[in-house]
Amino acid sequence: MSIMKKYTIKDIAQLAGVSKGTVDRVIHNRGNVAKDVEQKVKALLTEINYQPNLIARNLKNNKVFTVGVLIPDPSMDPYWAVCMDGINSALAEFSAFDVRINTFLYDPTDTEDFLDRNEALLQSEPDVILMVPLFYKEATSVLQHYQSLNIKVGTFNNQITSSTASFIGQDLYQSGRIAAKLLHSISSTGDMAIIHIDEKYKNAVHMQEKEKGFKSYYDDLKGSGNTILTCKVKYVETEDKLRDFLNDHPKLEGIFVTNSKAFHVARLLESENKTDIKLVGYDLLSDNVNYLNNGTIDFLIHQNPRQQAYLGLKYLIEHLVFDKQTPEQFLLPIDIINSENVTPFLRP
């Protein structure tokens, strides 16, 4: 087995017939090199597959990297709490480098707060940004501004397809189809309901994509006889509006909750003695898991927010430290959780 030779700056300079300083300027894009000489050196670097020791370079230069993080406030929605675990895991992995995180938390129900926190983030002068673009309209504008400033951005959980930002998450349309398949497999007749809780549907692309996927599954069945209903509920009116919805639709046999708040529906189904209605939701919040284990929730789709945040930050740090390209899109598997397989997914 042959061993690839490690070339020094001196070796490359001798091969190219130029000074070490010229080679150094070409490698580090510092300019002040004649065009023909630069092309000659770059051709040689390609020929010998030269890989600079970026780790040693960055450690030697004591380079400080700053990452701005813009995510929903976990104190207002526990779904986001594990995202901080993922962020801390990525930081620990790159502890040899001076990577500093400035975290800005916004109210997940307030677009103005999202914009205000974004302004504060920009004032911190980040090298790169990791964010959850929860509100489509406002996030689109913000991402365009980042692009005009030439700031690399990674997003997770929600995808803004019109943006150049990289995305870590799941195929939300496909997850909606999976939810429909799950409900159809355990309740093939009767009305089915899609319930959106506590988010502005018109500005929430993730909810729209899940609804489209869910409806497309039943559309493909052709003649199934299932009526697909939708219900949009604000948090402050959750219990009363859901109770009215249940009473207005006595033929309801299945419910799909498009975010992590399925436990609200499960609680009401128990209090109204309607646990025969099948229920599918998202995410392993403790309340959801409790209702999964007692059978009120039949399935949970695991979005793995911890891994989304971890990978989002990892790719950005690798871009800063090693000059690696971030993936345009990285889709995580869609895990289907029931009471029999939930335990391994709860381990940190």
DODOKOL-601666 format. One line per 4 residues: number of its first residue (from 0); for each residue x, y, z of N, C-alpha, C. Coordinates in steps of 0.02 Angstrom, whole numbers. Layout:
<rs>
NUM> X Y Z X Y Z X Y Z  ...
</rs>
This chain:
<rs>
0> 43 -60 0 0 0 0 44 62 0  32 107 -47 73 168 -52 49 220 -2  96 260 22 81 313 70 87 380 34  34 421 39 35 486 4 85 532 38
4> 128 563 -3 178 608 24 146 672 48  171 697 105 149 761 132 198 815 110  173 860 69 216 913 42 216 974 89  276 1001 99 283 1064 136 281 1122 88
8> 275 1182 116 277 1242 75 344 1246 36  398 1225 69 464 1225 37 465 1178 -22  436 1117 -14 434 1069 -69 397 1097 -129  339 1128 -116 298 1155 -170 334 1212 -205
12> 367 1255 -166 404 1311 -196 459 1286 -243  495 1232 -222 548 1204 -264 519 1174 -328  463 1138 -322 432 1107 -380 407 1159 -430  380 1214 -403 352 1266 -446 404 1317 -469
16> 462 1316 -438 515 1364 -456 499 1434 -434  465 1441 -376 448 1507 -349 469 1509 -276  460 1567 -245 479 1574 -174 426 1544 -129  445 1529 -66 397 1503 -17 343 1555 -3
20> 362 1620 -4 313 1672 8 259 1673 -45  279 1661 -108 229 1659 -162 180 1602 -153  206 1544 -136 163 1485 -123 115 1501 -66  141 1530 -13 98 1546 45 42 1594 25
24> 58 1644 -16 7 1693 -37 -46 1660 -81  -27 1613 -123 -76 1578 -166 -121 1534 -123  -92 1495 -78 -131 1449 -36 -182 1486 6  -162 1546 31 -205 1582 77 -242 1640 43
28> -239 1642 -24 -276 1692 -63 -261 1763 -41  -196 1778 -32 -178 1844 -8 -161 1893 -64  -163 1871 -126 -150 1916 -182 -77 1931 -192  -63 1984 -231 6 2007 -247 47 1952 -281
32> 13 1912 -324 48 1861 -362 26 1868 -435  75 1867 -480 59 1872 -552 12 1817 -572  -33 1832 -619 -86 1785 -638 -57 1719 -663  -6 1722 -706 22 1661 -734 56 1619 -680
36> 89 1653 -632 122 1618 -577 70 1585 -532  16 1623 -518 -38 1596 -476 -68 1533 -508  -80 1535 -573 -109 1478 -608 -61 1418 -606  3 1432 -613 53 1379 -612 54 1344 -544
40> 53 1384 -490 55 1356 -422 -10 1317 -408  -67 1345 -428 -131 1311 -416 -135 1245 -454  -108 1243 -514 -108 1181 -553 -66 1128 -518  -9 1149 -489 34 1103 -453 -1 1078 -390
44> -34 1123 -354 -70 1103 -293 -123 1051 -309  -157 1061 -366 -208 1012 -387 -175 945 -405  -119 949 -439 -84 888 -461 -62 845 -402  -36 877 -351 -12 839 -293 -65 830 -239
48> -127 854 -253 -183 848 -206 -164 877 -138  -137 938 -139 -114 969 -77 -172 985 -30  -165 963 32 -215 976 84 -182 1015 141  -197 1079 148 -166 1118 203 -189 1093 271
52> -145 1099 319 -162 1079 387 -202 1135 420  -267 1133 408 -310 1187 433 -314 1189 509  -312 1130 540 -315 1129 613 -256 1166 643  -196 1148 620 -136 1181 647 -137 1255 631
56> -159 1273 571 -161 1344 552 -207 1384 599  -266 1358 611 -314 1395 651 -293 1398 725  -264 1344 749 -240 1345 818 -183 1395 827  -139 1395 777 -82 1440 780 -104 1513 777
60> -154 1527 736 -177 1596 728 -223 1619 784  -242 1573 830 -288 1590 884 -352 1623 857  -376 1596 802 -435 1624 770 -497 1614 814  -536 1667 823 -599 1664 860 -656 1663 809
64> -698 1612 814 -756 1605 770 -820 1621 809  -863 1662 780 -924 1682 814 -985 1657 775  -1028 1622 810 -1089 1595 780 -1150 1628 814  -1194 1657 774 -1256 1683 800 -1311 1630 794
68> -1346 1618 848 -1400 1568 849 -1466 1603 864  -1515 1591 821 -1581 1622 829 -1634 1567 829  -1661 1551 888 -1709 1496 894 -1766 1517 941  -1822 1482 938 -1877 1496 984 -1858 1483 1056
72> -1889 1520 1101 -1873 1516 1172 -1900 1451 1202  -1856 1407 1228 -1878 1344 1257 -1924 1352 1317  -1919 1408 1352 -1962 1419 1410 -2035 1429 1389  -2046 1446 1326 -2113 1457 1301 -2140 1396 1263
76> -2096 1353 1240 -2115 1292 1207 -2060 1240 1219  -2073 1189 1260 -2021 1141 1279 -1992 1101 1221  -2025 1101 1164 -1998 1066 1105 -1927 1089 1090  -1913 1153 1101 -1849 1181 1081 -1793 1169 1133
80> -1810 1142 1191 -1761 1134 1244 -1704 1088 1223  -1720 1033 1189 -1668 985 1170 -1623 1013 1115  -1646 1065 1081 -1603 1096 1030 -1539 1123 1062  -1545 1151 1122 -1486 1177 1157 -1438 1120 1174
84> -1465 1060 1189 -1422 1002 1201 -1381 986 1138  -1415 988 1080 -1380 975 1018 -1326 1027 1003  -1342 1089 1016 -1294 1143 1006 -1233 1135 1051  -1245 1118 1114 -1190 1107 1162 -1147 1047 1143
88> -1179 995 1114 -1141 936 1092 -1093 955 1035  -1117 995 988 -1075 1016 933 -1017 1060 958  -1032 1103 1006 -979 1146 1035 -925 1104 1068  -947 1053 1106 -899 1009 1140 -855 972 1091
92> -883 953 1034 -845 916 983 -789 959 954  -799 1025 953 -748 1070 924 -716 1113 978  -708 1084 1037 -682 1121 1094 -609 1144 1084  -574 1112 1037 -504 1132 1024 -500 1201 991
96> -556 1223 964 -558 1288 929 -596 1338 971  -581 1401 960 -615 1454 997 -678 1473 960  -731 1432 969 -796 1446 938 -842 1475 991  -867 1534 979 -909 1568 1028 -980 1575 1000
100> -1028 1560 1043 -1098 1561 1024 -1134 1619 1057  -1169 1658 1017 -1214 1709 1043 -1285 1686 1027  -1324 1669 1078 -1390 1641 1068 -1444 1693 1081  -1491 1698 1034 -1546 1745 1039 -1611 1706 1035
104> -1652 1712 1087 -1714 1673 1092 -1773 1719 1076  -1820 1694 1036 -1878 1734 1018 -1943 1698 1036  -1995 1738 1045 -2061 1712 1060 -2088 1676 997  -2103 1611 1002 -2125 1574 942 -2194 1593 918
108> -2228 1639 952 -2294 1661 930 -2293 1735 907  -2235 1766 907 -2231 1838 896 -2181 1855 841  -2206 1876 783 -2162 1893 727 -2118 1954 742  -2146 2003 778 -2108 2063 794 -2048 2046 838
112> -2058 2001 886 -2003 1980 929 -1950 1944 889  -1971 1904 841 -1923 1870 796 -1880 1922 760  -1910 1974 734 -1873 2025 697 -1827 2065 744  -1852 2080 804 -1812 2117 853 -1749 2078 873
116> -1759 2013 886 -1702 1972 907 -1653 1962 849  -1679 1961 788 -1636 1958 730 -1591 2019 726  -1619 2078 740 -1579 2139 738 -1524 2136 791  -1541 2111 850 -1491 2104 903 -1436 2056 882
120> -1455 2002 848 -1406 1953 824 -1357 1986 776  -1383 2025 729 -1339 2058 680 -1291 2106 714  -1313 2138 768 -1269 2184 805 -1209 2147 835  -1216 2081 846 -1162 2042 875 -1108 2024 824
124> -1120 2041 760 -1072 2030 705 -1050 1957 699  -1096 1912 686 -1079 1841 681 -1042 1825 617  -999 1774 620 -967 1748 559 -1017 1706 519  -1057 1666 554 -1109 1625 524 -1170 1626 569
128> -1226 1603 543 -1289 1604 582 -1324 1537 577  -1348 1513 634 -1392 1454 637 -1459 1478 662  -1513 1462 625 -1578 1489 644 -1635 1441 628  -1690 1451 664 -1753 1417 648 -1799 1470 617
132> -1813 1465 552 -1855 1515 518 -1929 1499 526  -1955 1510 586 -2022 1487 603 -2077 1523 563  -2066 1588 549 -2117 1627 514 -2095 1638 441  -2133 1612 395 -2111 1611 325 -2097 1681 298
136> -2145 1727 305 -2138 1793 275 -2078 1831 303  -2074 1834 369 -2021 1871 402 -1953 1837 392  -1953 1770 395 -1890 1734 387 -1862 1742 316  -1906 1744 267 -1884 1753 198 -1847 1820 190
140> -1875 1872 219 -1844 1938 216 -1777 1938 253  -1775 1908 311 -1714 1906 352 -1659 1867 315  -1677 1811 286 -1627 1770 251 -1600 1806 189  -1642 1844 155 -1618 1884 98 -1568 1937 122
144> -1581 1966 180 -1535 2015 208 -1468 1983 225  -1470 1924 256 -1408 1887 272 -1368 1875 208  -1403 1854 156 -1369 1839 92 -1336 1901 64  -1370 1959 69 -1340 2021 44 -1278 2041 83
148> -1274 2018 146 -1215 2032 188 -1162 1978 180  -1176 1927 138 -1130 1872 125 -1115 1832 189  -1167 1823 230 -1160 1783 291 -1189 1713 278  -1148 1662 291 -1170 1593 282 -1222 1576 335
152> -1278 1546 314 -1333 1530 360 -1352 1457 355  -1363 1427 413 -1391 1360 417 -1458 1363 451  -1508 1328 424 -1574 1326 455 -1591 1254 474  -1636 1247 522 -1662 1181 538 -1734 1185 559
156> -1767 1128 558 -1838 1120 575 -1886 1144 520  -1878 1206 498 -1919 1234 444 -1875 1252 384  -1900 1238 325 -1861 1253 265 -1893 1310 226  -1852 1360 209 -1873 1414 165 -1842 1399 97
160> -1881 1369 52 -1853 1344 -11 -1827 1399 -57  -1852 1460 -48 -1829 1515 -90 -1762 1542 -68  -1736 1517 -13 -1673 1543 15 -1614 1500 -5  -1554 1530 -3 -1492 1492 -17 -1465 1460 47
164> -1498 1470 104 -1475 1441 167 -1479 1365 164  -1432 1332 197 -1435 1259 202 -1491 1240 250  -1515 1178 244 -1571 1155 285 -1557 1085 312  -1569 1077 378 -1565 1013 411 -1635 999 439
168> -1664 942 422 -1731 927 449 -1760 865 416  -1824 866 405 -1859 809 375 -1900 833 315  -1921 784 275 -1967 798 220 -2037 803 251  -2060 865 260 -2122 877 298 -2183 852 259
172> -2182 859 194 -2237 833 153 -2242 757 162  -2184 723 161 -2184 650 169 -2207 630 239  -2189 670 290 -2210 653 358 -2285 659 365  -2316 707 329 -2389 711 328 -2420 650 297
176> -2391 624 243 -2416 563 212 -2409 504 259  -2354 501 295 -2344 446 343 -2396 448 398  -2411 509 423 -2464 516 474 -2531 489 448  -2546 505 384 -2609 482 354 -2608 406 348
180> -2552 378 327 -2546 305 321 -2557 271 388  -2528 300 440 -2536 272 507 -2609 272 529  -2642 329 520 -2713 332 540 -2756 285 498  -2742 283 434 -2782 239 390 -2772 166 408
184> -2713 148 432 -2699 78 449 -2735 56 512  -2753 103 556 -2787 85 618 -2859 108 621  -2880 148 571 -2949 172 569 -2965 191 497  -2990 143 459 -2997 153 387 -3062 187 367
188> -3108 197 414 -3171 230 398 -3181 292 442  -3233 329 428 -3250 387 469 -3212 450 450  -3227 505 484 -3195 569 471 -3126 572 501  -3081 607 468 -3013 618 492 -3002 694 499
192> -2968 714 551 -2958 786 564 -2884 802 567  -2866 859 535 -2799 888 542 -2806 947 588  -2769 947 643 -2775 1000 693 -2709 1038 699  -2712 1103 687 -2654 1148 694 -2664 1187 759
196> -2616 1182 805 -2623 1215 870 -2570 1270 878  -2593 1330 894 -2551 1384 920 -2501 1413 871  -2512 1409 806 -2469 1443 759 -2511 1471 702  -2488 1526 673 -2525 1557 618 -2513 1516 555
200> -2565 1481 535 -2559 1432 480 -2532 1464 416  -2557 1523 398 -2536 1553 334 -2463 1571 333  -2431 1577 392 -2361 1595 396 -2317 1537 419  -2347 1477 422 -2312 1418 448 -2307 1365 393
204> -2253 1367 354 -2246 1322 298 -2244 1249 320  -2214 1236 379 -2208 1167 402 -2277 1136 412  -2325 1175 438 -2393 1150 446 -2426 1139 378  -2417 1186 333 -2447 1180 267 -2422 1118 231
208> -2356 1106 234 -2328 1048 200 -2354 982 229  -2360 979 296 -2386 919 327 -2459 907 308  -2498 961 306 -2568 955 286 -2573 932 213  -2532 960 169 -2533 940 99 -2517 866 91
212> -2466 844 128 -2448 774 125 -2502 728 149  -2533 747 205 -2588 707 234 -2646 701 185  -2667 757 157 -2723 756 110 -2707 718 46  -2644 723 24 -2626 690 -38 -2632 614 -31
216> -2617 588 29 -2622 516 40 -2694 493 30  -2741 530 61 -2812 511 54 -2838 524 -16  -2812 575 -49 -2831 588 -119 -2812 529 -163  -2753 500 -148 -2729 444 -189 -2771 380 -179
220> -2806 376 -122 -2847 316 -109 -2906 313 -156  -2934 370 -174 -2989 375 -223 -3048 330 -203  -3097 362 -175 -3158 326 -156 -3156 295 -88  -3109 318 -45 -3104 289 22 -3164 307 65
224> -3197 363 49 -3255 384 88 -3237 425 149  -3172 435 163 -3152 474 221 -3159 549 206  -3190 584 253 -3193 657 249 -3136 686 289  -3097 731 259 -3039 761 293 -3059 831 317
228> -3058 841 382 -3076 904 413 -3013 940 437  -3017 1005 444 -2961 1042 473 -2986 1088 528  -2943 1099 578 -2961 1141 635 -2898 1179 656  -2903 1246 659 -2848 1288 682 -2866 1316 750
232> -2822 1305 798 -2837 1322 868 -2781 1364 898  -2800 1420 929 -2752 1460 967 -2746 1431 1037  -2686 1438 1066 -2673 1407 1131 -2724 1427 1185  -2742 1491 1186 -2786 1516 1239 -2857 1487 1233
236> -2875 1461 1175 -2942 1434 1165 -2942 1359 1152  -2885 1327 1165 -2876 1257 1144 -2932 1212 1169  -2943 1210 1234 -2990 1160 1262 -3061 1173 1237  -3085 1235 1241 -3155 1250 1222 -3166 1238 1148
240> -3120 1261 1106 -3130 1253 1034 -3126 1180 1013  -3079 1143 1043 -3074 1072 1027 -3136 1033 1049  -3163 1051 1107 -3224 1018 1131 -3282 1031 1083  -3289 1093 1061 -3341 1109 1013 -3331 1071 947
244> -3268 1065 927 -3252 1030 865 -3272 956 870  -3257 925 926 -3275 855 936 -3351 846 936  -3386 891 969 -3459 886 972 -3491 897 904  -3460 940 863 -3487 956 797 -3475 900 746
248> -3429 854 763 -3411 801 715 -3414 732 749  -3474 707 760 -3481 643 796 -3453 583 759  -3440 589 694 -3413 533 656 -3336 533 654  -3306 577 692 -3234 583 692 -3202 520 721
252> -3154 491 683 -3121 430 706 -3045 436 710  -3018 489 681 -2945 497 683 -2925 569 683  -2870 586 719 -2846 654 724 -2770 655 713  -2748 703 672 -2678 715 660 -2661 785 684
256> -2617 790 734 -2595 855 760 -2527 871 729  -2521 928 697 -2464 942 654 -2402 969 690  -2405 976 756 -2345 996 792 -2339 956 857  -2300 981 904 -2283 943 965 -2338 944 1018
260> -2396 973 1003 -2447 985 1055 -2505 935 1054  -2491 874 1033 -2543 822 1032 -2570 808 1102  -2530 821 1154 -2553 807 1222 -2614 848 1241  -2622 907 1211 -2683 946 1225 -2745 908 1201
264> -2741 879 1142 -2797 841 1115 -2807 777 1156  -2753 744 1174 -2757 682 1213 -2791 695 1280  -2774 750 1313 -2803 767 1377 -2879 776 1371  -2899 810 1317 -2971 821 1306 -3007 756 1289
268> -2976 714 1247 -3007 650 1231 -3020 608 1293  -2973 611 1340 -2982 574 1403 -3039 604 1444  -3040 670 1450 -3091 702 1492 -3161 695 1462  -3165 689 1395 -3229 681 1361 -3246 608 1349
272> -3203 563 1374 -3214 491 1367 -3220 471 1293  -3173 498 1252 -3174 483 1180 -3106 456 1158  -3076 415 1200 -3010 389 1184 -3012 336 1129  -3071 319 1104 -3076 274 1047 -3056 310 982
276> -3054 376 983 -3031 414 925 -2955 407 920  -2930 387 862 -2859 375 853 -2822 442 846  -2761 444 873 -2725 507 877 -2651 498 858  -2628 539 810 -2558 539 789 -2532 610 796
280> -2472 617 823 -2442 684 832 -2367 681 823  -2333 731 848 -2260 737 839 -2225 745 906  -2165 717 910 -2115 736 959 -2124 704 1028  -2065 693 1059 -2062 655 1121 -2061 699 1183
284> -2104 749 1186 -2114 787 1248 -2141 739 1301  -2125 753 1363 -2145 707 1416 -2221 695 1418  -2260 749 1409 -2333 741 1409 -2356 697 1351  -2326 705 1293 -2344 663 1236 -2327 590 1250
288> -2268 579 1279 -2246 510 1292 -2292 477 1344  -2314 515 1394 -2361 487 1444 -2425 463 1411  -2452 504 1365 -2514 485 1332 -2502 430 1280  -2441 426 1254 -2424 371 1209 -2423 305 1248
292> -2393 307 1307 -2387 246 1348 -2455 222 1375  -2502 269 1386 -2567 245 1412 -2616 231 1355  -2595 241 1293 -2635 222 1236 -2680 276 1206  -2682 335 1236 -2724 388 1209 -2695 415 1143
296> -2629 423 1141 -2594 437 1078 -2571 371 1049  -2586 359 986 -2568 296 954 -2498 296 926  -2478 350 893 -2411 356 864 -2386 427 872  -2320 433 879 -2285 497 876 -2233 494 821
300> -2227 546 782 -2174 551 732 -2118 592 763  -2059 562 765 -2002 592 799 -1963 636 750  -1959 701 763 -1924 748 719 -1851 758 738  -1832 731 796 -1763 733 820 -1733 804 818
304> -1762 851 854 -1736 919 853 -1665 925 880  -1646 880 926 -1578 882 953 -1527 870 896  -1540 819 855 -1494 803 801 -1496 857 747  -1554 886 735 -1558 940 686 -1513 999 706
308> -1518 1019 770 -1477 1075 794 -1403 1058 795  -1388 996 816 -1318 973 818 -1286 976 749  -1319 946 699 -1292 945 632 -1288 1015 601  -1340 1055 615 -1339 1123 588 -1278 1162 611
312> -1262 1157 676 -1204 1193 702 -1139 1159 680  -1138 1094 680 -1077 1057 659 -1056 1077 588  -1103 1078 542 -1086 1096 473 -1060 1168 468  -1089 1213 507 -1067 1283 505 -996 1290 534
316> -982 1254 589 -915 1258 618 -864 1227 571  -881 1172 539 -835 1142 491 -822 1189 432  -872 1228 414 -862 1279 362 -812 1331 385  -819 1354 447 -774 1405 473 -703 1379 483
320> -697 1320 512 -632 1294 533 -595 1261 475  -631 1221 435 -599 1181 383 -616 1204 312  -656 1258 308 -676 1284 242 -715 1233 202  -753 1191 236 -794 1140 203 -861 1171 181
324> -887 1147 126 -952 1169 103 -1007 1140 147  -1056 1181 164 -1114 1155 200 -1162 1123 150  -1196 1068 169 -1243 1038 122 -1302 1083 110  -1327 1084 48 -1386 1124 34 -1446 1098 74
328> -1449 1032 82 -1505 1001 117 -1482 934 145  -1501 921 208 -1487 856 238 -1551 834 273  -1582 781 247 -1646 758 274 -1635 699 322  -1661 705 381 -1657 652 431 -1712 600 420
332> -1702 539 443 -1755 489 438 -1817 509 477  -1875 485 456 -1938 498 490 -1953 438 534  -1941 445 599 -1951 389 645 -2023 386 670  -2052 326 668 -2120 315 692 -2115 282 760
336> -2144 315 810 -2137 293 880 -2205 269 906  -2205 211 939 -2264 189 977 -2242 170 1047  -2288 145 1087 -2273 130 1157 -2222 74 1165  -2213 34 1113 -2167 -23 1118 -2095 -5 1104
340> -2083 47 1065 -2013 63 1046 -1990 131 1070  -2029 164 1113 -2013 233 1131 -1952 239 1176  -1940 190 1220 -1888 197 1272 -1819 213 1244  -1794 178 1192 -1726 195 1168 -1720 266 1141
344> -1775 294 1117 -1773 362 1089 -1770 415 1144  -1784 396 1206 -1784 443 1261 -1716 450 1293  -1669 407 1274 -1602 411 1303 -1565 471 1275  -1528 507 1318 -1492 567 1294 -1436 549 1245
</rs>
